[in-house]
Amino acid sequence: MNTSLSKILILCAAVLWGTTGTAQALASAEAHSVAIGAVRLAVGGLSLLAACLIQRKNMDLRRLPILPLAVAAASMTAYQPLFFSAVIKTGVAVGTMVAIGSAPLLSGVLDYIVYRKKPTKKWLLATFTGIIGCCCLLLKKDSQIDVIGLGMAIGAGASFACYTTVNKSIVGHVDPQVGAALVFTAAAVLLIPCWFMYDMSWLVSLDGIGIALHLGILTTALAYVLFSTALKSVHASTAVTLSLAEPVTAFLLGVFLLGESLTLVNICGATLVFASLAILTYSPKSSLNQEVRI
């Protein structure tokens, strides 16, 4: 797949992910953050699995690397409660920005450890520009950062970075849709106890069903298929940096849909994040073949 197209797919996935925090904010007060994460994985995993069966995808598990699958499933299992809990404690904008803003650096480290891929100057410039932009987006006069929530957001960022790194091994052996289906179904199984630990009555309402379908089908099934497909043509660290489009989406939704305030510093922050994405997505002909294909 063309590298530029792969980057566009990642940006599309990131925009979809950027709606998750807002969806939770619009959910019923009875919907616990961990329960929302469990529902998201269940709907996403089952819908992906059903789509694979309907399309008669090759589900030969003998080619599947078990260790990367286990690590990817565990990462997604950890990401859900960490991310949604961080959003509850710190707010949609802060939780999303810290989680995704911390992921590029962590992913760059993992990329070097696992694949021995040294970060390029372009990646370093884009990553640090994006992180500075995220920091500017966080600055608000009335904001109070919850330390525990901040730790949860960083934990979510680490989980996402870990998932992205090991997922390159998975999509190198099986169809990206099949790989995503197996990862999220396995993660959903790991979160089955949550269905009995938390109140699930909110799922009975139309709003609850709509939020569950949105989180499961759009922000999980569709988004991660796009992301996994793109990982065949781009480095994990590059993919995670492109995912900085997620906090920008979350920030814009917070401003225009949830009525959050907007300052000049916030506008500068959003501009810096967009600049980092432009730096990373710009690929002159001479550098189109620099990405590693697995």
Secondary structure, DSSP 4 states (H G I P E B T S, - for coil): --HHHHHHHHHHHHHHHTTHHHHHHTS-TT--HHHHHHHHHHHHHHHHHHHHHHTT----GGGS-HHHHHHHHHHHHHHHHHHHHHHHHH-HHHHHHHHHHHHHHHHHHHHHHHH--PPPHHHHHHHHHHHHHHHHHH--TT----HHHHHHHHHHHHHHHHHHHHHHHHHTTS-HHHHHHHHHHHHHHHTTTHHHHS--GGGGSHHHHHHHHIIIIIIIIIHHHHHHHHTTTS-HHHHHHHTTHHHHHHHHHHHHTS-----HHHHHHHHHHHHHHHHHH---GGGTT-S---
